[in-house]
Amino acid sequence: MSVPAPRLKLYHYWRSSCSWRVRWALDFKDIGVELQHVSLLDGESESESHRSRNPLGYVPVLERLDLVGNQRFLSDSTAIVNWLDEAFPNASLFPGDSWNRARVRSLAGIISSDTQPVQNLNVLHRHSGDPAEQKRWAQEFIHQGLAAFERAAAPVAGRFSVGNDFSWADLCLIPQCYNADRFGVALDDFPTIRMIVAEAQSLESHHSSHPSRYEPQN
Ligand SMILES: N[C@@H](CCC(=O)N[C@@H](CS)C(=O)NCC(=O)O)C(=O)O
């Protein structure tokens, strides 16, 4: 049964890991939303119309329309998912007591603050014009971030990153593992992460929000 939602629209890019975090949160909470694809490859995200939604020219951006049609935009997956969790408290993505929730945020931050930003497209292009060097850079930082996540999560993980409840930490981890695969970073050194990835694949919302479902067909 769908949760009655305000009118929401998500601007996303099919294989952006930050976009996947938000699509997955929406599906996990069963929140209806309109989706609009914004290409990161052909300048669409750099356009004035997208920069009016997010001056950085990044995805994801959530738009909220009120009853008289006023638009409000929220960028940054962390801010968006925190708002969704407050506005739609069913299926909490920050479960447990205050210490548990802080752990969720701490693990998520290893990915959202300290790993994904340094392997972002614009950073790779700024770093080097050579695709092989871009890949080497991304691999180094992804491996470093996942190694830190593995060590921090190992003592607190259950089925998922923090205990047995799916959380915001998993929403950051799994799309980052998808990126790791794209960049050729193996998960062999990370048994806890491999276990969480396998568990997450049992969730219907993993499949319904997966990038492969949103790949433009043309
Ligand atoms: N902190 C932001 C980061 C958003 C971000 O980096 N988005 C990437 C895709 S995952 C992007 O739009 N990159 C465009 C670019 O690098 O030019 C969030 O969590 O939403």
The ligand as an SDF file (V2000), in Angstrom:
LIG
                    3D

 20 19  0  0  0  0  0  0  0  0999 V2000
   26.7510   15.4530   -1.9340 N   0  0  0  0  0  0  0  0  0  0  0  0
   25.9620   15.2180   -3.1000 C   0  0  0  0  0  0  0  0  0  0  0  0
   26.8700   14.8060   -4.2290 C   0  0  0  0  0  0  0  0  0  0  0  0
   26.1270   14.7390   -5.5440 C   0  0  0  0  0  0  0  0  0  0  0  0
   27.0240   14.2500   -6.6630 C   0  0  0  0  0  0  0  0  0  0  0  0
   28.2500   14.2530   -6.5690 O   0  0  0  0  0  0  0  0  0  0  0  0
   26.3900   13.7860   -7.7320 N   0  0  0  0  0  0  0  0  0  0  0  0
   27.1350   13.2850   -8.8600 C   0  0  0  0  0  0  0  0  0  0  0  0
   26.5600   11.9990   -9.3590 C   0  0  0  0  0  0  0  0  0  0  0  0
   26.6760   10.7370   -8.1120 S   0  0  0  0  0  0  0  0  0  0  0  0
   27.0850   14.3090   -9.9640 C   0  0  0  0  0  0  0  0  0  0  0  0
   26.0550   14.9200  -10.1980 O   0  0  0  0  0  0  0  0  0  0  0  0
   28.2200   14.4940  -10.6540 N   0  0  0  0  0  0  0  0  0  0  0  0
   28.2880   15.4170  -11.7460 C   0  0  0  0  0  0  0  0  0  0  0  0
   29.6880   15.8490  -12.0150 C   0  0  0  0  0  0  0  0  0  0  0  0
   30.6320   15.3290  -11.4140 O   0  0  0  0  0  0  0  0  0  0  0  0
   29.8550   16.7450  -12.8470 O   0  0  0  0  0  0  0  0  0  0  0  0
   24.9000   14.1570   -2.8270 C   0  0  0  0  0  0  0  0  0  0  0  0
   25.1020   13.3410   -1.9170 O   0  0  0  0  0  0  0  0  0  0  0  0
   23.8410   14.1690   -3.4780 O   0  0  0  0  0  0  0  0  0  0  0  0
  1  2  1  0
  2  3  1  0
  2 18  1  0
  3  4  1  0
  4  5  1  0
  5  6  2  0
  5  7  1  0
  7  8  1  0
  8  9  1  0
  8 11  1  0
  9 10  1  0
 11 12  2  0
 11 13  1  0
 13 14  1  0
 14 15  1  0
 15 16  2  0
 15 17  1  0
 18 19  2  0
 18 20  1  0
M  END
$$$$
